[in-house]
Amino acid sequence: MIFSALRDFFSLSWLKPKPSPPKPMSPLASTYAKQYRDCEIRPEKREAVQAEAERIKANEKRYRAVAANYDALPWWVVGIIHSMECGLRFDQHLHNGDPLKARTVQVPKGRPKVGKPPFTWEESAIDAIECDKLDLCRDWTPGSALENFENYNGTGYRRKGVPSPYLWSFTDQYRCGKYTADGKYDPQAVSKQVGCAALMKALGI
C-alpha cells in the first residue's frame, strides 16, 4: 500500500511539465475570423464550390497520410493547398504546381532540395509544408488558417489593401483584382478559382 501511495504521489499531474499556453491570435487572424463568420458563398458559385470540396474529400486519405507527419496539421489544409496550387493534380509539386519530374522552377525554386527527381507527390508535399513552416503552426482555427494560407501564397494583396482572391474568391468578400503574373496586378481581372474560405465553408470548417 505504501508503494501504491508513492506511485500515485509521483504521478500527480502537478509534477508533470505543463504544456505551453497557445499563442494569442494575431490581429490579422482576428479580422479574418470575423470576415469568415460573416462571408457567404456567392449563390451562382455554390455548385462549383461544392464540387471542388467533394473532390478534396475524395482524396482525404492521401492528405491525412501527409498531415499525420505533424502534431497539429489538419488534413484539409493539405487538401485546400492542393486545390489552390495544383488543381488537385497529383503529378505536380504542392509548392507551386510545377511538374514532379524535376525540382521546382517557380518560387520557391529548386525544391525539394533533398532527393532526386522524379519525386512522389507525398515527398513534395512534405517538403512544401516544411519549407513554408506550416508544420510549426498550431492554431488552425478559421482566422489563423486564412492568415497561414495567405502567407503560403504571398502577401501582395495584403500590401495593396485589397481582398486576396486566394482567400476570398467565390465569396461575397471578393469581386475583382488579381495578379495575372508575378508582379503584374490587374485591378479588373477576376479570379476563376475557388478561394480557401469558400472551400473551408463547404468542408464544414
trRosetta pair geometry for C-beta under 8 A, 3 or more apart (Angstrom, degrees):
i j d omega theta_ij theta_ji phi_ij phi_ji
1 4 5.4 -52 -149 34 35 115
1 5 6.4 37 152 -21 66 103
2 5 5.8 -55 -152 34 31 111
2 6 6.5 30 151 -17 65 105
3 6 5.6 -53 -148 37 34 112
3 7 6.3 39 152 -23 66 104
4 7 5.7 -52 -149 34 31 113
4 8 6.5 28 153 -16 64 105
5 8 5.8 -55 -149 37 31 109
5 9 6.3 36 150 -25 65 105
6 9 5.5 -52 -148 32 33 115
6 10 6.4 19 160 -9 67 107
7 10 6.3 -63 -147 42 27 100
7 11 6.2 16 158 -13 64 116
8 11 5.9 -66 -143 43 29 106
8 12 7.3 59 153 -55 60 80
9 12 6.1 -28 -171 -20 35 112
10 15 6.4 -88 -162 78 46 171
11 15 7.5 -162 178 49 5 128
12 15 5.1 91 72 -2 84 104
12 16 7.9 -158 101 -9 49 87
13 16 5.6 -57 -159 29 47 113
22 138 6.5 -149 -129 111 91 128
22 139 6.4 102 -169 -73 119 106
23 138 7.4 118 18 55 99 119
23 139 7.0 -105 60 -23 91 129
25 29 4.6 -123 -175 91 95 124
25 30 5.3 118 119 -60 121 84
25 33 7.3 0 179 -24 153 141
25 139 6.8 -169 -96 169 79 161
25 141 7.5 -56 -98 62 126 130
25 143 6.3 47 -163 92 133 131
25 144 6.2 -114 -129 -62 93 105
26 29 4.5 95 54 6 82 103
26 30 7.0 -142 94 -6 44 85
26 144 7.4 114 23 -105 93 83
26 147 6.5 124 57 -136 127 171
27 30 5.6 -54 -150 34 33 114
27 31 6.5 35 152 -19 65 103
28 31 5.6 -52 -151 34 34 112
28 32 6.3 30 152 -15 67 107
28 143 8.0 159 118 172 55 99
28 147 5.3 110 111 -107 111 123
28 158 8.0 8 -138 -138 137 134
29 32 5.6 -55 -144 41 33 110
29 33 6.2 43 152 -29 65 102
29 139 7.5 38 -164 116 160 134
29 141 7.9 85 173 79 118 99
29 143 3.9 99 173 135 71 103
29 144 4.4 18 -141 -79 137 60
29 146 7.4 147 -128 59 65 88
29 147 4.6 -66 -82 -17 82 141
30 33 5.5 -47 -147 28 31 116
30 34 6.9 29 154 -15 61 101
30 143 5.9 52 -80 -179 18 159
31 34 6.0 -58 -158 35 32 107
31 35 6.4 30 148 -16 66 108
31 143 7.3 130 58 -147 41 116
32 35 5.4 -52 -144 39 37 114
32 36 6.0 42 154 -25 68 104
32 142 7.2 -151 127 131 93 80
32 143 4.3 135 81 -144 89 71
32 144 7.9 161 73 -41 126 22
32 146 4.2 -159 171 78 141 133
32 147 5.8 -167 15 -48 154 83
32 167 7.6 -87 -138 -166 119 147
33 36 5.7 -53 -148 34 28 113
33 37 6.6 30 153 -19 62 103
33 141 6.9 11 -107 128 118 109
33 142 5.6 117 -120 85 69 96
33 143 2.8 -45 -53 -56 88 125
33 144 7.8 17 -64 -18 105 61
33 146 7.9 -171 -62 27 49 124
34 37 5.7 -52 -150 33 33 111
34 38 6.3 18 157 -8 66 112
34 143 7.6 41 -3 -92 54 121
35 38 6.0 -69 -147 46 29 103
35 39 5.7 33 159 -37 70 110
35 146 7.9 -127 72 106 115 172
35 168 7.7 -59 154 -96 129 121
35 173 5.9 66 -177 -109 112 146
35 197 7.7 -69 120 -117 100 152
36 39 5.9 -46 -132 22 27 112
36 142 4.4 -164 115 150 166 134
36 143 6.4 -141 10 -72 130 63
36 146 6.4 -160 -62 -32 125 144
36 197 5.8 -146 -115 -138 86 111
36 200 7.3 -30 -149 90 123 139
37 142 7.8 138 -50 82 69 152
39 168 6.9 -126 -133 -136 152 96
39 171 4.5 20 174 175 121 137
39 172 6.0 -179 -152 50 72 83
39 173 4.8 -42 -112 -29 121 115
39 197 5.8 13 85 153 155 140
39 201 7.6 -118 96 -59 100 138
40 171 6.4 147 79 -155 32 85
40 172 5.2 26 56 2 82 120
41 45 5.9 -128 174 85 91 101
41 46 5.3 108 119 -92 126 74
41 49 5.3 -89 -147 13 141 167
41 170 6.1 -5 -146 140 83 92
41 171 5.7 -62 -99 -101 43 71
41 198 5.1 97 -105 -134 100 97
41 201 5.9 -162 -42 88 110 149
41 202 7.3 65 -66 -57 152 94
42 45 4.3 62 69 16 97 112
42 46 7.4 -140 88 -39 48 72
42 170 5.9 -124 24 -174 103 53
42 171 6.5 -176 -24 -127 80 17
42 172 6.1 136 -75 -63 78 69
43 46 6.0 -27 -155 -15 35 115
45 48 5.3 -61 -164 46 64 112
45 49 5.6 66 139 -27 87 106
45 170 4.1 -169 158 -152 154 95
45 194 7.5 152 174 -105 117 86
45 198 7.1 -52 126 -145 127 151
46 49 5.7 -58 -145 37 30 112
46 50 6.2 27 160 -17 67 108
47 50 6.0 -56 -147 37 28 109
47 51 6.4 30 154 -22 63 108
48 51 5.7 -54 -148 34 30 113
48 52 6.5 26 156 -15 64 105
48 170 7.0 -128 85 -126 115 139
48 194 6.4 -168 128 -69 99 112
49 52 6.0 -59 -153 37 30 107
49 53 6.3 30 151 -19 65 108
49 170 5.6 156 -73 149 112 146
49 194 5.3 142 -108 -130 69 128
49 198 4.7 -103 -126 159 129 115
49 199 6.9 -146 -160 -79 89 51
49 201 7.5 -2 163 74 140 105
49 202 5.0 -171 146 -57 99 141
50 53 5.5 -54 -147 37 33 114
50 54 6.4 36 154 -21 66 104
50 202 5.5 -164 -96 -144 52 127
51 54 5.8 -54 -151 33 30 111
51 55 6.7 32 150 -19 63 104
52 55 5.6 -51 -151 34 36 114
52 56 6.6 40 149 -20 65 101
52 83 6.0 85 178 -144 114 137
52 88 7.8 -168 -153 -33 81 135
52 194 4.9 -160 40 21 164 158
52 199 6.4 -75 109 -103 116 100
52 202 7.4 90 72 78 84 161
53 56 5.6 -51 -153 33 35 114
53 57 6.4 36 150 -19 66 104
53 199 5.8 167 -85 -146 87 69
53 202 3.6 -134 -56 123 153 125
53 203 5.3 -158 -148 -62 112 74
54 57 5.5 -50 -146 36 35 114
54 58 6.5 45 151 -29 64 101
55 58 5.6 -45 -151 24 33 118
55 59 7.2 13 156 -2 60 105
55 83 7.6 118 90 -99 112 109
55 88 5.5 -24 141 -121 123 172
56 59 6.4 -75 -161 45 33 96
56 60 7.3 68 142 -68 64 74
56 63 7.7 24 -176 -32 81 153
56 76 7.1 61 154 -138 132 77
56 79 4.1 91 -163 170 107 125
56 80 6.9 20 -126 -70 148 52
56 82 7.4 143 -119 69 89 112
56 83 6.0 -43 -78 -51 111 125
56 88 7.0 -121 -80 -101 63 123
56 199 6.9 86 -20 -164 157 117
56 203 6.8 -52 88 -86 138 122
57 60 5.4 -6 -160 -42 45 113
57 79 7.8 55 -59 -156 35 158
57 203 7.3 173 -64 -119 97 91
59 62 5.0 -41 178 37 88 113
59 63 6.0 89 120 -22 87 100
59 79 6.6 153 81 -117 102 102
59 82 7.5 -98 96 101 147 159
59 88 7.0 172 0 -157 150 104
60 63 5.6 -63 -148 42 36 110
60 64 6.0 37 156 -23 71 107
60 75 6.0 61 -160 142 77 142
60 79 7.0 -19 -100 -73 58 140
61 64 5.8 -54 -146 35 27 111
61 65 6.6 33 153 -25 61 104
62 65 5.6 -49 -151 28 34 115
62 66 7.0 30 152 -13 63 101
62 90 7.7 -46 165 -109 168 128
62 121 7.6 10 178 99 133 129
62 122 7.4 -124 -168 -79 93 97
63 66 5.9 -56 -155 36 36 107
63 67 6.1 29 152 -14 69 112
63 75 4.3 101 119 -175 104 90
63 76 7.1 70 143 -79 149 26
63 78 4.1 166 -151 85 93 119
63 79 4.5 -24 -97 -55 159 88
63 82 7.2 -114 -92 -5 109 141
64 67 5.6 -58 -139 44 33 109
64 68 6.0 48 157 -38 66 102
64 75 4.3 -23 -80 -102 66 135
65 68 5.8 -44 -149 18 26 119
65 122 6.8 -49 110 -119 116 126
66 69 6.4 -46 -179 8 41 111
66 75 7.8 117 59 -129 84 71
66 78 5.1 135 80 -126 129 159
66 122 5.9 -156 -84 -139 96 80
66 125 4.8 -52 -127 118 147 135
66 126 6.2 -147 -148 -68 93 76
66 129 7.2 151 163 -23 112 145
67 70 6.3 -75 -170 44 51 97
67 73 4.5 -145 -146 105 85 100
67 74 6.4 -40 -149 136 149 15
67 75 4.5 -125 11 -87 152 58
67 77 7.1 118 -101 50 120 98
67 78 5.5 -128 -55 -15 98 131
69 73 7.9 -4 65 43 72 134
69 126 6.1 19 45 -120 168 112
69 135 7.7 -52 107 -119 98 121
70 73 4.1 51 79 6 131 116
70 129 7.3 -121 -35 148 145 142
70 135 4.7 -139 -111 -139 134 85
71 138 7.8 -15 94 -111 110 85
72 137 6.9 -133 95 101 121 60
72 138 4.8 22 101 -129 177 56
72 140 6.8 172 153 -13 96 115
73 77 5.9 -104 -171 53 84 138
73 78 7.2 69 154 -40 117 99
73 129 6.9 17 -122 -159 160 139
73 134 6.5 75 -110 136 120 98
73 135 6.4 -47 -48 -113 130 54
73 137 7.4 84 -90 67 79 94
73 140 7.5 120 -132 -62 37 145
74 77 5.0 109 68 -11 81 99
74 140 5.2 178 -4 134 116 163
75 78 5.9 -56 -167 35 46 110
75 79 6.4 42 143 -18 74 109
76 79 5.1 -52 -145 41 43 117
76 80 6.0 45 156 -22 73 101
76 200 7.5 107 142 -112 132 69
76 203 5.4 133 -142 155 140 157
76 205 6.4 -160 103 -73 157 123
77 80 6.1 -53 -145 35 27 106
77 81 6.5 24 156 -13 62 107
77 134 7.0 174 149 177 138 135
77 140 6.5 -88 -59 -137 129 132
77 145 6.8 -131 -99 -143 102 107
77 148 7.8 -20 -142 104 125 134
78 81 6.0 -59 -149 40 28 108
78 82 6.2 33 152 -24 64 109
78 94 7.6 -40 -156 -139 79 146
78 125 6.4 47 -150 -173 113 127
78 129 7.4 -33 -97 -76 93 125
79 82 5.5 -55 -149 34 30 115
79 83 6.6 32 153 -18 64 102
79 203 7.8 135 90 -101 136 152
80 83 5.6 -51 -153 34 35 113
80 84 6.3 29 153 -16 67 108
80 149 7.0 -50 118 -109 129 129
80 196 5.5 72 173 -130 132 83
80 199 5.1 147 -119 105 102 144
80 200 7.0 5 -92 -62 148 77
80 203 7.8 -99 -67 -8 106 152
81 84 5.6 -58 -143 41 34 109
81 85 5.7 6 168 1 71 116
81 94 6.0 52 125 -173 114 102
81 128 7.5 167 144 128 143 135
81 149 7.3 -153 -81 -125 85 88
81 152 6.6 -71 -115 146 118 158
82 85 6.6 -64 -128 49 21 93
82 86 5.4 -43 -167 45 60 115
82 88 5.6 68 135 -104 101 52
82 94 6.2 -50 -91 -119 70 96
82 125 7.7 -13 -80 -111 104 118
83 86 7.5 -58 -88 57 7 70
83 87 6.9 31 -157 -122 46 21
83 88 5.4 10 -97 -54 62 89
83 194 7.0 -40 154 72 132 109
83 199 6.4 157 68 -104 158 157
84 149 7.6 128 -18 -164 168 110
84 153 7.1 -79 152 -83 139 118
84 166 6.4 62 -153 -154 132 87
84 193 7.1 98 -130 155 61 136
84 196 6.6 -9 -67 -68 136 88
85 92 7.4 -169 126 122 88 121
85 93 7.8 -75 145 103 126 63
85 94 5.9 88 81 -167 145 46
85 95 7.0 175 -173 93 150 21
85 96 5.9 -102 -160 -116 112 17
85 97 5.0 -155 163 -47 71 87
86 89 4.8 -127 162 48 99 79
86 90 7.7 90 146 -69 145 28
86 92 4.1 169 -131 78 110 127
86 93 7.5 -175 -82 72 117 34
86 94 6.5 -60 -27 -104 128 48
86 97 4.9 176 -93 -105 58 76
87 92 7.9 60 40 30 82 152
87 97 7.4 60 3 -122 86 119
89 92 4.9 63 90 5 109 113
89 97 7.8 72 52 -140 116 81
90 121 4.6 -55 -167 -68 82 157
91 99 6.5 -15 143 -141 89 74
91 100 5.6 -122 -174 15 51 113
91 121 7.4 -71 -76 -73 24 107
92 97 4.8 -9 173 -152 137 47
92 98 6.5 142 -158 70 83 26
92 99 6.2 -59 -107 -99 65 35
92 100 6.3 -137 -101 -34 12 86
92 121 7.9 36 56 -115 41 97
93 96 6.1 9 91 44 110 65
93 97 6.6 -53 62 12 74 8
93 98 4.7 3 25 58 121 81
93 99 7.5 24 -12 77 89 12
93 100 6.0 150 -56 -84 69 67
93 104 5.2 -103 70 -81 172 102
93 111 6.9 120 -164 94 144 100
93 119 7.5 53 -93 67 89 134
93 124 4.6 -126 -128 -174 71 139
93 128 6.8 145 170 -65 86 124
94 121 7.5 94 -40 -172 98 78
94 124 5.5 150 11 124 88 96
94 125 4.4 81 -16 -106 148 65
94 128 4.0 -133 89 20 104 162
94 129 7.6 -2 106 -38 144 75
95 98 7.1 -16 70 24 103 102
95 104 5.3 -48 75 -84 142 154
95 106 7.9 170 116 81 104 91
95 108 5.7 -93 -169 42 133 91
95 111 5.4 109 -55 79 162 140
95 124 7.0 -101 -10 176 93 99
95 127 7.4 -40 -53 102 112 96
95 128 4.4 -151 -68 -109 69 107
95 131 6.7 3 -105 59 112 151
96 104 5.9 92 39 -149 117 127
96 106 4.5 -142 137 84 151 118
96 107 6.6 136 -85 80 153 48
96 108 7.2 179 -28 26 126 56
97 106 7.6 7 58 41 82 142
98 102 7.5 -77 151 75 115 86
98 104 4.5 140 40 -129 148 68
98 105 5.4 157 -124 24 142 81
98 106 5.7 -175 -56 21 115 96
99 102 6.3 50 86 29 95 82
100 117 7.1 171 155 -143 57 99
100 118 5.4 68 126 -169 87 93
100 119 4.9 -118 -168 62 94 81
100 120 7.3 17 -174 -147 143 5
100 121 6.5 -76 -85 -78 150 60
100 124 6.0 -111 -116 -33 99 148
101 117 5.8 80 162 168 33 122
101 118 4.6 -37 -120 -101 48 107
102 105 7.3 36 102 -44 120 97
102 117 4.9 89 -110 156 29 178
102 118 7.5 -39 -43 -100 37 66
103 109 7.8 66 134 173 105 56
103 110 5.1 13 149 -145 136 37
103 111 6.1 144 -166 59 91 24
103 112 6.9 -122 -123 44 90 41
103 113 7.9 61 -132 -87 133 38
103 117 6.2 -125 -39 -43 61 127
104 108 6.3 66 91 87 148 60
104 109 5.8 -144 105 -131 92 32
104 110 6.4 -53 62 17 80 18
104 111 4.6 7 17 48 122 82
105 109 6.3 0 -171 -128 22 88
106 109 6.8 -146 106 -81 15 75
107 182 7.5 112 9 -111 123 134
108 111 5.2 53 100 -19 104 131
108 131 5.9 -153 50 164 161 141
110 113 6.4 38 138 -89 95 78
111 124 7.6 102 131 -144 95 81
111 127 5.7 164 178 139 105 128
111 128 7.1 105 141 -82 144 66
111 131 5.9 -8 -124 -83 147 156
112 115 5.7 29 93 42 125 113
112 119 6.3 119 20 -105 114 152
112 123 6.4 -95 -2 147 154 96
112 124 6.2 -139 -29 -110 108 57
112 127 3.8 -110 -97 -107 109 167
113 127 7.8 167 16 -150 67 130
114 127 7.6 -170 43 -101 91 123
115 119 6.3 85 116 -104 135 98
115 123 6.2 -65 63 -179 178 141
119 123 4.6 -127 -172 80 101 125
119 124 4.8 108 120 -51 137 98
120 123 4.6 100 56 1 83 102
120 124 7.1 -157 89 -1 46 86
121 124 5.9 -62 -153 42 33 109
121 125 6.0 35 152 -25 69 109
122 125 5.6 -52 -141 34 31 113
122 126 6.4 31 160 -18 64 104
123 126 6.2 -59 -154 35 26 107
123 127 6.5 22 152 -14 62 110
124 127 5.6 -59 -150 39 33 111
124 128 6.2 35 153 -23 68 105
125 128 5.7 -53 -147 33 31 112
125 129 6.5 30 155 -19 64 105
126 129 5.9 -54 -149 35 31 111
126 130 6.4 17 158 -7 65 110
127 130 6.1 -65 -146 45 29 102
127 131 5.8 37 155 -30 68 109
128 131 5.6 -50 -140 32 28 115
128 132 6.5 3 166 3 62 108
129 132 6.7 -75 -154 49 23 92
129 134 4.6 -87 -158 59 74 113
129 135 5.4 88 141 -47 103 91
130 133 7.0 34 -168 -82 37 36
130 134 7.7 -86 -66 42 25 74
130 135 5.3 2 -95 -2 68 133
132 151 7.3 141 -176 119 111 95
132 152 5.2 50 -178 -116 159 80
133 136 4.8 -26 180 23 89 118
133 137 7.3 107 131 -32 75 85
134 137 5.5 -38 -159 11 50 119
134 148 6.4 97 -119 -180 91 123
134 152 6.9 18 -67 -84 120 119
137 140 6.8 95 130 -66 113 82
137 144 7.4 161 -171 153 117 115
137 148 5.6 29 -111 -107 164 143
139 144 4.1 -3 116 105 106 175
140 144 6.4 -114 -104 89 19 110
140 145 5.0 57 -163 -76 64 101
140 148 7.6 -48 -111 21 71 150
141 144 5.3 72 56 23 76 105
141 145 6.7 -146 88 -14 28 96
142 145 5.5 -59 -140 36 26 114
142 146 6.3 24 164 -18 65 105
142 197 8.0 67 -167 -126 107 81
142 200 6.4 125 -123 154 96 152
142 205 6.2 135 -86 130 93 105
143 146 6.0 -57 -152 34 28 108
143 147 6.6 26 151 -15 63 106
144 147 5.5 -53 -149 37 37 113
144 148 6.2 37 152 -19 67 105
145 148 5.7 -57 -149 38 31 111
145 149 6.3 33 153 -20 66 105
145 196 7.7 -163 134 159 98 127
145 200 6.9 127 107 -101 143 145
145 205 7.4 -61 51 161 169 145
146 149 5.6 -48 -144 35 33 113
146 150 6.4 34 156 -19 64 104
146 167 5.4 67 -160 -139 102 121
146 196 6.3 154 -116 103 74 130
146 197 6.3 24 -104 -76 122 92
146 200 7.9 -81 -69 -11 91 157
147 150 5.8 -56 -150 36 30 110
147 151 6.4 31 153 -18 64 106
148 151 5.7 -53 -147 36 32 111
148 152 6.4 38 152 -24 64 104
149 152 5.5 -53 -152 31 32 116
149 153 6.5 20 155 -10 66 108
149 166 6.8 -173 142 137 103 106
149 167 6.3 132 95 -94 123 84
149 196 4.6 69 165 -103 167 170
150 153 5.9 -60 -147 43 33 104
150 154 7.7 -81 173 68 60 30
150 155 6.4 71 149 -97 99 69
150 157 7.6 -102 -149 56 111 110
150 158 6.5 87 166 -43 136 123
150 164 5.7 140 -119 31 107 166
150 166 6.5 135 -107 88 64 123
150 167 5.8 -14 -72 -55 100 122
151 154 8.0 60 -164 -70 24 13
151 155 6.6 6 -106 -59 53 100
153 164 7.2 131 84 180 141 140
153 166 4.4 114 173 -163 179 167
155 158 4.4 -47 -170 40 83 122
155 159 5.9 88 130 -27 88 95
156 159 5.8 -57 -151 35 31 110
156 160 6.6 23 154 -12 65 108
156 179 6.1 48 95 -56 151 139
156 185 7.2 -164 155 -76 125 121
157 160 5.7 -62 -152 42 34 108
157 162 5.3 -93 -165 76 85 83
157 163 6.8 -27 166 120 130 19
157 164 3.8 151 69 -88 155 80
157 165 7.5 -177 -88 8 154 64
157 166 7.4 -169 4 19 144 102
157 177 7.4 114 -128 127 104 117
157 179 7.7 -113 -59 -23 88 106
158 161 7.5 37 179 -72 33 32
158 164 6.8 -19 -46 -49 73 116
160 177 7.8 -169 112 177 145 135
160 185 6.9 155 -78 -146 157 165
162 177 4.9 -83 159 129 149 163
162 187 8.0 -147 -99 -125 163 85
163 167 7.0 -116 180 70 81 109
163 168 4.7 -42 168 42 120 150
163 173 5.3 178 -142 145 153 90
163 174 4.8 -142 111 -92 132 80
163 177 7.5 118 60 62 71 127
164 167 4.5 72 80 14 103 102
164 168 6.3 118 74 12 57 94
164 174 7.8 -62 86 -96 29 127
164 195 7.8 138 112 -140 77 127
165 168 6.4 -83 -118 62 31 72
165 169 4.0 48 -168 -58 81 108
165 174 5.5 122 -102 -164 65 150
165 177 7.2 -177 -36 84 106 71
165 178 5.5 -6 4 -99 148 94
165 190 7.9 149 -106 -168 143 44
165 191 3.5 144 179 -22 147 149
165 193 7.2 96 145 60 110 93
165 195 5.9 -134 171 -84 51 117
166 169 7.2 49 -47 -5 11 110
166 191 8.0 -157 -54 -116 42 160
166 195 6.2 109 142 -135 18 90
166 196 6.4 23 146 -12 66 107
167 173 7.8 -53 111 98 98 135
167 174 7.8 155 82 -54 73 132
167 195 5.3 26 115 180 19 122
167 196 5.1 -42 -126 43 48 108
167 197 5.5 51 168 -23 71 104
168 171 5.0 -93 -169 52 72 113
168 173 4.0 -94 -156 88 134 111
168 174 3.8 146 111 -34 105 115
168 195 5.0 -38 56 129 11 170
168 197 5.5 14 -100 24 52 135
168 198 7.8 97 -161 -28 31 92
169 174 5.2 -71 -86 87 40 156
169 191 4.1 -77 -109 90 139 134
169 193 5.8 61 97 80 158 65
169 194 6.4 180 99 -158 104 18
169 195 3.5 142 41 -41 73 106
169 198 6.9 -76 89 1 59 130
170 174 7.6 14 17 60 31 120
170 194 5.1 -18 2 -127 152 63
170 195 5.7 -170 30 15 90 88
170 198 4.3 -2 87 -59 113 166
171 174 6.0 75 62 19 75 93
171 195 6.5 -81 1 56 101 128
171 197 5.5 -37 -22 93 151 122
171 198 5.2 -158 -50 -67 95 95
171 201 7.8 124 -92 -5 119 145
173 197 7.1 18 36 65 137 162
174 177 7.9 -120 -158 48 89 94
174 191 7.2 -16 148 34 140 120
174 195 6.7 115 10 -30 153 155
175 190 7.5 -66 152 -114 48 103
176 187 6.8 67 123 159 103 54
176 188 5.8 -16 165 -153 138 30
176 189 6.6 148 -170 76 89 32
176 190 4.8 -58 -113 -83 81 81
177 185 7.2 3 -169 -177 82 100
177 186 7.4 -177 -141 94 40 52
177 187 5.0 -15 -104 -141 84 51
177 188 7.7 41 -76 -29 48 14
177 189 6.9 58 -144 61 10 73
178 185 7.4 176 96 -149 27 63
178 186 5.9 -14 65 61 74 89
178 189 3.9 -93 47 100 109 112
178 190 6.6 175 -18 -90 130 5
178 191 5.2 156 -96 -59 132 79
179 182 7.3 36 168 -105 124 22
179 183 7.6 81 -150 16 115 11
179 184 6.3 113 -161 74 71 55
179 185 5.2 -43 -94 -94 67 68
179 186 7.7 136 -115 16 19 72
180 184 5.4 -59 61 104 83 109
180 185 7.6 142 8 -122 77 19
180 186 5.0 32 -19 -1 120 121
180 189 5.5 -178 -63 -76 108 171
181 184 4.2 27 57 36 90 124
186 189 3.8 72 89 -13 119 113
191 195 7.1 73 107 -62 149 97
194 198 5.2 -117 -170 83 90 128
194 199 5.7 102 136 -56 117 95
195 198 5.1 93 61 11 77 103
195 199 7.1 -144 100 -3 39 91
196 199 5.8 -63 -151 40 32 110
196 200 6.2 33 155 -22 69 106
197 200 5.6 -52 -148 35 31 112
197 201 6.5 35 153 -20 64 103
198 201 5.7 -51 -152 33 32 113
198 202 6.4 27 153 -15 65 108
199 202 5.7 -57 -145 40 33 109
199 203 6.0 24 157 -13 68 111
200 203 5.8 -63 -142 44 29 105
200 205 4.0 -67 -170 49 88 131
201 204 7.8 38 174 -68 29 25
201 205 7.2 -72 -64 45 24 83
